[in-house]
Amino acid sequence: MKDPLCPDVVVVGAGIAGLTAALELCARGASVRVWSRDDPKHTTSAVAGAIWYPFLAEPRERIVALGEASLRHLKALAADPATGVHLEPVVEVFRGPPDLWWSSSVSRPQLLPPDDVPLGYDAAVRLEVPICDAPVFLAWLVDRLAARGVQIERRELASIEPAFAVADTVVNCSGLGARELCGDSSLFAVRGQVLVCEDLPVDAAWIDDTGARPSYFIPRRGELIVGGTAQHDDARLEPDGFDTAAILAGVAHRLPALGPQHVRAARVGMRPCRPSLRLEAEDLPGGRRLVHDYGHGGSGFTIAHGCAEVVADLVLAPRE
Ligand SMILES: Cc1cc2nc3c(=O)[nH]c(=O)nc-3n(C[C@H](O)[C@H](O)[C@H](O)COP(=O)(O)OP(=O)(O)OC[C@H]3O[C@@H](n4cnc5c(N)ncnc54)[C@H](O)[C@@H]3O)c2cc1C
């Protein structure tokens, strides 16, 4: 039900940030439209392994707080299989003392006793986290919005201005698109390649960020996502055969049964990175408000709900 005191809002972007923000705004009574250049299935968000794990996003203190809010929310969603979110143990390994900058009383990583630390590492933690089957979760969010009468409108913008022609509040969830939409030259892409593999049995997800490239596997319903890469200054959207081989080699000691014959597809996405997440409101002349929610780096699914709550607070905050 639309609240007559709530502003009309256009959300630009239908990746995890835009869809989550739009749904939160609907829940708070706003009348929402979502404009997106791409179908949600063809966004960076659709490529993600989408495990709850803070990675390549700053500033850390804020990411931890936003991640805690999202963790609680995703854990609740995991009770409904239709969401595509499920809970899974994950083991992260370290060389030297564990760097747990992201840990909190909500995520509660458990340090493994020395005898349980995998061979070749100095330390390891285990925790239970939500894993989102990204395409399923994005489709579920689209369905939830449709149930509230909100369709994804396919529109490519050259600037934010056309959105202000239909609403006096605009939420900018355009990811890397913000480079052009608001001239943000501090945004940069970090290339990620993942392999969608056949479903090999594993007893936990795995994260090893101790080497030159991040190495991980994430079980999803009926498939295993294996990664990865984090390549700066690399704009290639095509999967690379050398990366595929390196990704398989990176997990071979942990998953010796996995080979090229198990790879169903290789996918590439560009993480929207920024020295600092942009989550703030700009009040513009004529009573217009522009709320920015982008620069989520490698943590879009990990912080989206926390960001959406802040977006809704900023949209609804009184204006001068
Ligand atoms: C390989 C890989 C693995 C990852 N794994 C994880 C993980 O395990 N956990 C995690 O939390 N995160 C992970 N991430 C990061 C996560 O995918 C991103 O942080 C997240 O997708 C960013 O979401 P977004 O909605 O901001 O951007 P996007 O998904 O890029 O969406 C941007 C939206 O803006 C629209 N748009 C852009 N420009 C315009 C324009 N001019 N006009 C109209 N619309 C426009 C696009 O069409 C799109 O709808 C991973 C990323 C990659 C690449």
The ligand as an SDF file (V2000), in Angstrom:
LIG
                    3D

 53 58  0  0  0  0  0  0  0  0999 V2000
   33.2180  -13.2920  -10.3460 C   0  0  0  0  0  0  0  0  0  0  0  0
   32.5440  -12.5200   -9.2650 C   0  0  0  0  0  0  0  0  0  0  0  0
   32.2740  -13.1470   -8.0580 C   0  0  0  0  0  0  0  0  0  0  0  0
   31.6400  -12.4340   -7.0200 C   0  0  0  0  0  0  0  0  0  0  0  0
   31.3600  -13.0940   -5.8610 N   0  0  0  0  0  0  0  0  0  0  0  0
   30.7390  -12.4260   -4.8590 C   0  0  0  0  0  0  0  0  0  0  0  0
   30.4150  -13.1110   -3.6490 C   0  0  0  0  0  0  0  0  0  0  0  0
   30.6950  -14.3010   -3.4820 O   0  0  0  0  0  0  0  0  0  0  0  0
   29.7750  -12.3900   -2.6670 N   0  0  0  0  0  0  0  0  0  0  0  0
   29.4360  -11.0820   -2.8270 C   0  0  0  0  0  0  0  0  0  0  0  0
   28.8650  -10.4860   -1.9010 O   0  0  0  0  0  0  0  0  0  0  0  0
   29.7390  -10.4080   -3.9740 N   0  0  0  0  0  0  0  0  0  0  0  0
   30.3800  -11.0540   -4.9730 C   0  0  0  0  0  0  0  0  0  0  0  0
   30.6990  -10.4010   -6.1390 N   0  0  0  0  0  0  0  0  0  0  0  0
   30.4540   -8.9490   -6.2200 C   0  0  0  0  0  0  0  0  0  0  0  0
   29.0460   -8.6260   -6.6430 C   0  0  0  0  0  0  0  0  0  0  0  0
   28.7100   -9.3630   -7.8010 O   0  0  0  0  0  0  0  0  0  0  0  0
   28.9290   -7.1120   -6.9320 C   0  0  0  0  0  0  0  0  0  0  0  0
   29.3330   -6.3890   -5.7910 O   0  0  0  0  0  0  0  0  0  0  0  0
   27.4880   -6.7730   -7.2350 C   0  0  0  0  0  0  0  0  0  0  0  0
   27.0340   -7.5310   -8.3330 O   0  0  0  0  0  0  0  0  0  0  0  0
   27.2880   -5.2880   -7.5250 C   0  0  0  0  0  0  0  0  0  0  0  0
   25.9040   -5.1330   -7.7010 O   0  0  0  0  0  0  0  0  0  0  0  0
   25.2730   -3.8130   -8.2900 P   0  0  0  0  0  0  0  0  0  0  0  0
   23.8060   -4.0040   -8.2440 O   0  0  0  0  0  0  0  0  0  0  0  0
   25.8810   -2.6340   -7.6120 O   0  0  0  0  0  0  0  0  0  0  0  0
   25.8140   -3.7540   -9.8020 O   0  0  0  0  0  0  0  0  0  0  0  0
   25.3820   -4.5810  -11.1530 P   0  0  0  0  0  0  0  0  0  0  0  0
   25.0050   -5.9830  -10.8490 O   0  0  0  0  0  0  0  0  0  0  0  0
   26.4800   -4.3280  -12.0930 O   0  0  0  0  0  0  0  0  0  0  0  0
   24.0860   -3.8140  -11.6130 O   0  0  0  0  0  0  0  0  0  0  0  0
   24.1440   -2.5040  -12.1570 C   0  0  0  0  0  0  0  0  0  0  0  0
   22.7870   -2.1610  -12.7330 C   0  0  0  0  0  0  0  0  0  0  0  0
   22.8320   -0.8060  -13.2200 O   0  0  0  0  0  0  0  0  0  0  0  0
   22.3280   -0.7950  -14.5390 C   0  0  0  0  0  0  0  0  0  0  0  0
   22.9340    0.3160  -15.2690 N   0  0  0  0  0  0  0  0  0  0  0  0
   24.2360    0.6230  -15.3830 C   0  0  0  0  0  0  0  0  0  0  0  0
   24.3970    1.7160  -16.1660 N   0  0  0  0  0  0  0  0  0  0  0  0
   23.1530    2.1000  -16.5390 C   0  0  0  0  0  0  0  0  0  0  0  0
   22.6450    3.1480  -17.3510 C   0  0  0  0  0  0  0  0  0  0  0  0
   23.4660    4.0210  -17.9600 N   0  0  0  0  0  0  0  0  0  0  0  0
   21.2980    3.2630  -17.5320 N   0  0  0  0  0  0  0  0  0  0  0  0
   20.4610    2.3750  -16.9380 C   0  0  0  0  0  0  0  0  0  0  0  0
   20.8990    1.3590  -16.1550 N   0  0  0  0  0  0  0  0  0  0  0  0
   22.2170    1.2220  -15.9600 C   0  0  0  0  0  0  0  0  0  0  0  0
   22.7110   -2.1560  -15.1130 C   0  0  0  0  0  0  0  0  0  0  0  0
   21.9430   -2.4570  -16.2690 O   0  0  0  0  0  0  0  0  0  0  0  0
   22.3880   -3.0450  -13.9100 C   0  0  0  0  0  0  0  0  0  0  0  0
   21.0070   -3.3050  -13.8630 O   0  0  0  0  0  0  0  0  0  0  0  0
   31.2970  -11.0730   -7.1940 C   0  0  0  0  0  0  0  0  0  0  0  0
   31.5500  -10.4550   -8.4180 C   0  0  0  0  0  0  0  0  0  0  0  0
   32.1640  -11.1650   -9.4390 C   0  0  0  0  0  0  0  0  0  0  0  0
   32.4240  -10.4740  -10.7560 C   0  0  0  0  0  0  0  0  0  0  0  0
  1  2  1  0
  2  3  1  0
  2 52  2  0
  3  4  2  0
  4  5  1  0
  4 50  1  0
  5  6  2  0
  6  7  1  0
  6 13  1  0
  7  8  2  0
  7  9  1  0
  9 10  1  0
 10 11  2  0
 10 12  1  0
 12 13  2  0
 13 14  1  0
 14 15  1  0
 14 50  1  0
 15 16  1  0
 16 17  1  0
 16 18  1  0
 18 19  1  0
 18 20  1  0
 20 21  1  0
 20 22  1  0
 22 23  1  0
 23 24  1  0
 24 25  2  0
 24 26  1  0
 24 27  1  0
 27 28  1  0
 28 29  2  0
 28 30  1  0
 28 31  1  0
 31 32  1  0
 32 33  1  0
 33 34  1  0
 33 48  1  0
 34 35  1  0
 35 36  1  0
 35 46  1  0
 36 37  1  0
 36 45  1  0
 37 38  2  0
 38 39  1  0
 39 40  1  0
 39 45  2  0
 40 41  1  0
 40 42  2  0
 42 43  1  0
 43 44  2  0
 44 45  1  0
 46 47  1  0
 46 48  1  0
 48 49  1  0
 50 51  2  0
 51 52  1  0
 52 53  1  0
M  END
$$$$
